[in-house]
């Protein structure tokens, strides 16, 4: 099984986040040591043609707040700097206390009437994404962020 360029980029972003956070450059509490069972979720969204700005708007105006509401910790959000991914990709990393907590948070998020309304309103002219990838990551014993 081969790993796609997009997955490699997403893993690189996650690695960058861990290094950045360990250097004390992040003021958010996400860089502090956490319980050893904390997991990270690397998510990569491919926007439908011409819909990347609308996807960013939905995240900016609705999604970020709703993810917090449902107990997810934001590590960071990125837009690739170079084409072709710069034209259609959003990458972000969340932290969860555990895989079980992640499942509960996502189930609650997906059922939230505010999310359903924001999603439906933003997609009245078609889906904003063509692909969503999620990879759960466990920090290694030598990882500076756990």
QUITAHU-V377221 format. One line per field, one symbol per residue. phi: phi as a letter, one per 40 degrees, with the letter a starting at -180 (. if undefined). psi: psi as a letter, one per 20 degrees, with the letter a starting at -180 (. if undefined). burial: # if it has 24 or more other ideal C-beta (glycine too) atoms within 12 Angstrom, else .. A space follows every 50 residues. Layout:
phi = ???
psi = ???
burial = ???
//
This chain:
phi = .ccccccccccccccddccccccgcccccccccbdcccbbbcbbbbccdg bccccccccccbcdccccdbgccccibbbdcbcccccabbbabbbbdacc ccccccccdcccdccdccccccbcbhdcbbabbbbcbbcccbccbb
psi = pqpqhggggggggggggggghhjjipiqiiiqqrqijpqqoopppoqqpj jgghgggggghgggghgghkjpppgrpqpqhqqihhijppprpqqqhrhg hgggghggghiphhgggggghijhjrqiqippppppppqrhjpip.
burial = .....##.##..##.###..#........##......##########... ##.###.##..###.##..###########....#..#########.... ##..##..#.....#..##..#.....##..######.#.....##
//
